[in-house]
Amino acid sequence: MKQKRFILSESELPKQWYNIQADMPNKPLPPIHPATKQPLGVDDLAHIFPRECCVQELDQEHAFIDIPEEVQEKYRYYRSTPLVRAYALEEALGTPAHIYFKNESVNPLGSHKINSALPQCYYAKQEGTTNVTTETGAGQWGAALSYAASVFGLEAAVYQVKISMQQKPYRSSIMRTFGAAVTGSPSMSTRAGKDIITRDPRHPGSLGTAISEAVELATTTPNCKYTLGSVLNHVAIHQSIIGLEAEKQMEMAGEYPDTVIACFGGGSNFGGIAFPFMRHNIKDGKTTEFIAAEPESCPKLTRGEFRYDFGDEAGYTPLLPMFTLGHAFKPANIHAGGLRYHGAGMIVSQLIKDGLMHGVDIPQLETFEAGLLFARTEGIIPAPESSHAIAATIREALKCKETGEEKVILFNLSGHGLIDMTAYEQYLNGDLMNYKISDTDIQNTLQSVPKV
């Protein structure tokens, strides 16, 4: 019988993270101060983030960074996650492609997000922090951060996008189970939230609004640091554990990916699976194709512009060099709440400029069709975010069916959809629709972007 699952032993688990910045031919531009337009250093960022995260954020020299032993110990509770050959999906599609997926949904928190929540809380604890705060969309990052905070004895406060809180109430319950305080964003508990509600009393919330509130809380609360689940460089470094494991597991399978795919919100799970393989394109002449699958309703990679922009709606964050739709962008209420972010991470934005990867945008209904097919063939109900990666994988596999190419496709299953069943029910009942933003709307929201 053909082997389907590939698991690493404890001794084979990576002991270092990978930092693609060190190998990039063109380094990401630096974050800059919005007033002075000068590059920011570690000291500038460390009043918001844990200091070691700031060191990693700006590290363009070291390709490999040691994973602290205490974090390695926590990783061993659930890693490695399996690499799985999707034989049943291949058969259903009638494709000659070999499809593999890295299953990050099997860890106790149900998504890849815990891979960065643990080290961020560890570093915060090491420097004497007592409180952490963050934002979350669909709630997977908020759940992971709440758990990690409890592991390291920290108090956690989470601002969850209001529409996602309504769509996925159990995720906020999970956060509260781990001891976190959870607030729907925009809220009346911060100056930023009050200003947003004043301008738009019916604002459904966005990751940009929730970031503003979380950053404000971190900067006005003694001994509190802000943590982030995506976008920033240090998050991609922590998530590289996914791709580093997958490299070894693909060797066990006797294959190497021609195409690597992941869904895309800010870039955490995409970078996690893609960057360790991408270094072989940069350094060793490999020709793997890298595809980031984003929502058609939030197409910053395919229709955004490369600008210096704020990471949040209120303009509290540094200016980041990113492909953006504008920090005032108000996304449609799609169920893939983790992908409703206006900008892309700095590393990914530079890699797109350099032609080392590209984005595709996927309509909402296509993602749910793909999610259903995956559930009915592989027996796993995927998160709506992950279904974007599945939809892009199906597109590539069907191209192979047309051409007869026997490509090897690897995608990241970033989380399960067991708390997203309301979304599946609405899809099955015919109550969901596609959303597509117009060029005029994009240009209007880009008007808010500072001129740098």
N, C-alpha and C positions, 0 to 999 in steps of 0.2 A: 504494500500500500504506500502511496506517495506521502511524504511527510508534509504536514500542513502548518504546524506551529514550531517556531524556533525560539528557545528561551536560553538566556545566558546564565551560567552559574554565578554564585556570589563572588567568586574569585575573579571572574571575567568582567565585572562591572567597572565602568570607567572611574578613575580616581581624579581626573581633571576635566574641566569644561573646555570647550573650544571657543576662541575669540577670533572671528573671521576678520576683524579690523586689521589685525597684524599682517594678513596675507592679501588684503585688497589692493589692487594696482592703484586705485584712486581712493584715498581715505575719505570717510564722511566729513563734511564740513562741520565745524564746531557749533554747539549751541551758543547763542549770544544773548547779552543783556538787552532787553527791549528799549531801554532809554539810551544807553551808551553805545550800543551796537558792537561792543567788545566781546571777544570770546570769554566764556566762563570757565573757571578752574574748579578744582575739587572743593576748595574752601567756599566758593560761591554756591555750589550745589548742596553742600553738606548741611546747611541749615534747614533743608527740606528732607533730604534722603539720608539713610545710613551712610556713613563716610566710606566704608569699603565698597558699597555699591557705586559711589561716585568715582572712586579710583578705577573700578572696572569699566565704568561708563566711558571714561576718557582714555583708556588704555589702548593705544594703537601699536604697541610694541610686542606684547607677549601673546603668542598664539594659543598657549595652553595655561590655564589657571587652576591651581590646586583646589579641589573641593574639600572644605574643612571636614575633619574626621567626624564631628558630631552631625554634620549634614549627611555625610556618607552613611552613617548609622541609621538615620531616619529614612534615607532612600532605600536601604535594604529591607524595609518593611514591605515595599511593594514593587521594587525593581528587581530584575528587568521586566518590562512589559513585553508581551509576545509580539513577534513578527509573524503574520499569518498569510498564507497563500490562499487567495479568494477563489478556489476552484469552482464553487457553485455559481458565483457571479460571472466568472469567465464563461461557463457553460450556458448560462441564461442569455448572455450577450452574443454567443457564438463567435467569440473573438479568438484569434491566435495569440493575443497578448497574454503575458504572464502578469497577473495583478497581485501585488502584495500590499498589506496595510500594517502599519505599526499601531497597535491597539492601546492607546493611552486611556481608554475608558474603563479599564479594569482595576485601576487603583481605587482605594476606599473613597476618595473624593470625587471620582467619576470623570475627571478630565486631567489634561496635562498641566493645569495651572499650579498644582501643588509643587511642581519641580522648582519654581522660582519663589513661591511663598515661603518655603522652609528656609532657604538661605537668607532671604531678606529679613525675616524675623530673627534668625540666628544673629546676623550682623547687628541688627538693632539692639538685641539683648546684650551683645558683647560690649557695646559702647554705653550701656547704662540706660537706654531708653525704657520707659515704662508703658507708653501708649503708641499704637500705630493706627493710621487711618488710611482709607483707600476709597476708590469708586468701583462699581461693578455694573455691567450691563445685564446679561442673562443671569448672572449670579454665580457662575462657576469660579471666577476669580475671588469673589467675595467669600464664597464658601471655603475655598482653599486657604485664603488669608486668615479667616476666622479660626480655622483649625490650627494652622501653624502658630498663630498668636497664642492659642491655648497651650500648645506644646511647649512653648518657650516662656510661658507665664506673663504674657503681655495683654493689656486691655486693647480691644479692637473696636473701631467705629467705622461703619461702612455706609457710604451713600450709594444707593441703588437707583438706577434710572427708573423713573416713576412708571413708565408704560411697561417696562420689563417686570417690575414688581407686581403689577396687576396681572400680567400674562403668566407669570411663573411664581405664584405666592409661596410654594414650598421651598424655593431656594432661599428666600429670606428667613423662613422657619429653620432651615439648616444652619444658617449663620447664627441665629439666636440660640440654637441648641448648643453651639460651640462657645456661647457666651458673648457674642458681639452685639453691639448696639447698631440697629439698622434703620436708616432714614431714607424715604423716597426723595429723589431729586428731580426738579428743583424743590427746595424746601424753604420754610421761613426761619430756619435755624442759623443761617449765615447771611452775611451782607450780600454775597454773590447771588445766593438763592433768592433773596428778597428782590434784588434788582431784576433778575430774570423774570420772576413772577409778575412784577410790576409792569414790565414791558409786554409780557404775554401771559395772562392769567391761566391760559389753557395749555401751556407748554407741556408736551408729553415727557420731556426730559431727554437727555442725550449723554453719552459718555463725556462730552465736553462740559456740560453743566455739572455733572457729578464730580469731575476732576476739580473744577473750580471750588466746589464746596469742601472737598477733602483737603485740598492744599490750604485753603483758608483755615480750616480747623487745625491742621498741623502747625501752621505758622503762628497761631494765636493760643495754642495750648502748651503749657510747660512740659518739657521732656517727652514730646510727641514727634514722631517722624512719619512722613508720607511714604507709602509703598505703591508700586505700580505693577499691573499685571501684564502689560504689553508695551509696544512702541519703543521703549528705551533700550539702549545697547546692552546694559547689564542683564536685562530680562532675557534677551536672546542668548547671551552667554550661558545663563543657567539652563535654559531649555535645550541647549546643544546636547544634553544627556540623551535626548531622544535619538538624534541622528548618529551619535557616537555608538550607541547600542545597535542601531539599525545597520551600520556598516559591518559590524561583526556578525550580525545575524544574516545579512545577505551573503556573506562569505560562507556561512553554514549552509545556506540554501544553494550555493554554487552559482550565484548569479550577481549581476551588477545592474543598477537601474539605468535605463535609457531616459526615463522621465520621472521627476519627483514633483509631487503635487501636495498642496495643503490649502485649507481655507485661509482667508486673510481679513483680519480686522485692523490690528496694529502691527502684527508681524511676529508674535511670540512663538506660535506653534509652527508657522512656516519656517522661520529661521531655525527653530529647534531641529526640524527634520532635514532641512535643505542645506544649511551652511556647512556641516561636516562633509557632505558629498561635494558641495560647490568648491571646496578648497582643492579638490583633485582636478576640477576644470581649470582653476587658476594656476596651480603649481605643476600638474602632471599631464596636461593636455587632454583630459577626458572631455567628452562632448555631451554630457547629460543635459537635458532640457529641464528648466525649473519653472513651474507654473503656480501662480498665486491666484486662488479663486475667490473673488469678492462678490458682494451682492450687486445686481444691476441697479438697485436703488441707492447705492453708496459707492460709486465707481471712481475712487480717488486714483487708483493705479492706471486705469484706462482712459479717464477723462479729466482727471485733476491736473493741476499745474504745479511745477516744482517751484516752491517759494519758501522763504522764511516765514513761519506762521506760529501762532500760539498753539499749545497742546490742549487748551481748555477754552471755554466760551468767554469767561470773564477777563482773560488776559493776565492771569497770575503766573503762568509758567514762563520759563525762558522761551525765546524764539528758536524754533527747531527747523533745520533744513529738511523739507519733506514735500512729497506729492500730496496736495491738499485740495479739498473742496471749499476751504475757508472755515475758520473756527466758529463762525456763526451758523454753519450749515445745520439745518434741522432735519434729521433723517426720517424716512417713512417708518411706520410702525410694523416693520417686518418682524418675524419671530426669531430670526437669528440675531438676538440682541447683542451678542459679543462682536458682531461685525459692523455695527452701526457707528463707526468712528470716522471723523472727517479727514484724518491724515494717516500717512504711513510712516513707519519708523525711519530714522536717519540712515541706517545701514541699507535697508531695502531700497530706499529712494535713490541712493547712490548706485546700487547694483542695477537698478532699472535704467538709470542714465547711461551706465556702461554696457548695457545690453547683455548682462549675465543672467537675466531672468525676465519674465514678463507676466502681466496680469490678464485674467479673463473675467468678465462679469457674467453672472448667472441669474436668470429670473427666479423669483421665489417659487413659482409652481414647479419649475424644472428641478429645483433642489428637493422638494418633497416627493416628487415622482422618483428621483434617484434614491432617496432615503427609504421609501417603501420597497423598492426593488432590492436594496441591500438587506433590509430586514427580512424579506421573504426568502432570500437566498443564503445569507450568512448568519441569520438568526440574531442579529444585533440591531436594536433600534438606535440609530445615530442621532446626535444632537443636530438641530437645524444648521448650526454653523458647520459641522463636519459634513453635512450633506452637500454643501457647496463643493468640497473636495471630491466627494463621490461623484457628483454630477460632472465635474471636469474630467475625472478619471474615465467615466463612461464615454464621454465625447472622444477621448483619446483612444480608448479601446475599440470604439466603432470605426474610427479612422483606420486602425489596424485591420479590422474586418474587411474594409473596402480595398485596402492595398495588399493584404496578405502578409504584412510585416509582423514578425514575432517579437515585438518590443517587450521589455520588462518595465512595468509601471509600478512605482511605489507611492502610496499616499499615506498621510497621517490621519488616523481616526482620533481626533482630538478629544472627544467626549461622547458619552451616551445621552440618549434623549428620553430617559425614563421619567424625567420631571417636565418634559415638554409635550406630554400627551394631549394637552388642550390644543396645541398647535396641530398635531396630527389629526385630532378629531375634527377641527375646523377644515382641514384640507380634505379629509374623507367626506365631509358633508358639503363640499363645494363652496365653502365660505371664505376662502382665501383668494387673493388676487395678486397680480404683478404690479410693481411700481417702477416707473422709469422717470428719472429726473430730466428736465429739458436743458438744453445748452444755455438758454436764457437764465434759468434758475441758478445754474452753476456760476455763470458770470456775475450774477447779482451777489451771491454769497462770497465770491472771491473779492468783491469790493471791500470787505472787512479786513482783508489781509494787509498787514503793515507793508509799506514800501521800503525795502532794504536793498 
